Amino acid sequence: MKEELLMKAQALQNESQEVEENIKIINEHVEELTKFKENLDFLGKSDERDILASLGRGVYIKSRIADDKKLFVEIGAGVIVKKTPQETKKVIEEQLRKFAEAKMQLDTQLGLYANEFRKMVRQLNEI
């Protein structure tokens, strides 16, 4: 009985660590999206026309922003549409909302795991 309970506790600990890692990943995505949203706000308000556009891997190219400030946004499956900074900001806000929901579910799951772990510890102490 004790060995079985210890194995369950170990499995629960592993699952808890996996949930914590997922929460960490979500927090990183939220931070990145929040910074992106702030940049969109700046772009929407700025009169600057010259920018450095990232090509990836720390490589940038000097670019000029068109008068309409339309952005090309991938909406999935390689499909790209034109959006204003405000429209793009709404997409980012929706993504942030979905991440908040996912984080809340993971936090709840982690709480359930913690309660289950406490029960197991009590059972082990009784043995």
N, C-alpha and C positions, 0 to 999 in steps of 0.2 A: 504493500500500500504506500509506504513512504517513498520508495523508488519511483513508483508511478506518479505520485504527486510532484516529486522533484522534476521528473521529465516534463510534466505538464507546465510547471512553473518556468522551466527553461524555454519551452516552446512559446509560452506567453511573453517572456522577456524578449525573445527574438522578434516576435510580431510587434511588440511595443517599439523596439528599436527601428523596425522598418517603417512604422507609422511616424515616428519622430523624424526619420530621414525624409519622408514625404512632406512633412510639415516644413522642414528646412528648405526643401526645394521650392515649395509653394511660396514661402517667404522671400526667397531670392527672386522668383518671377514677379511677385508683387512689387518688390523694390525696383526692379528693372522697368516694369510697366509704369510705375509712378513717376520715375525719372523721365521716361519717354513722354508721358502725358504733360509733364512740366515743360519739356522741350517743345511740344506742340503748342502749348499756351504761348510760349515765347515767340515761336514762328508766326502764330496768328496775329500777334501784336506788333511784331518787329517790322521795320521798314528796310532792314538790311537785305541786300540782293546777293551779295557774295558770301558763300559758305564753303566749308570743307565737308564733302560728302564721303562717307565711309564706303570703301569697296570691300572691306572685310580684312581680318587679320592685321589690324593696325595700319592699313594703307588707306590714304585719303586722296581725293582729287578736288581741286578748286572748281566750284560750280557756281552758276548764276541761277537764282530763283526766277521763274517766270512770273509775270504780273498777276496771274490768277492764283498762284500758290497751290495749285492742285497737286495732290500726292498720288502716287501709284501704289495701291494697297492690294496685297494678295489676300483673297478671300477664301482660298482653299483650292486644292486640285490644280494649282498653277494658274488659276484665273486671277487676273489683275484688273482692278477697276480704279477710276479716278475718284478721289474724295478730297474735300476741303479739310484743313486742319481740324475744324470743329466736328465734321462728320467722323474723321478718324479718331478724335478724342472720344466720341460716343462708343465706338468699337472697343477702345481701350477700357472705358468705364464698364462695359459689359463683361469684358474678360476679367477685370478686377472683381466684379460682383461674383462671377463664377468661381474664381479662386477663393474668395471669402467664404462662399458656401462649402466648398471642398474642405477648406481648413477647419471650418466649424464641425463638419462631419468627422474629420480625423481627430479633432480635439475631443469630441464625444466618445469616439472609439477608444482613444487613449485613456480617458477617464474610466470607461468600462473595464479595460484591461487592468488598470490600477486597482479597482475594486476587487476584481477577480483574484489578483495577485495577493491582496491583503487577506482575502478569505483563505487562500492556500497557505499563507504563512500561519494563520491561526490554526488551521488543521494540522500543520506540521508541528506546531507547538503543543498541540493536544496529544500527539502520538508519543 
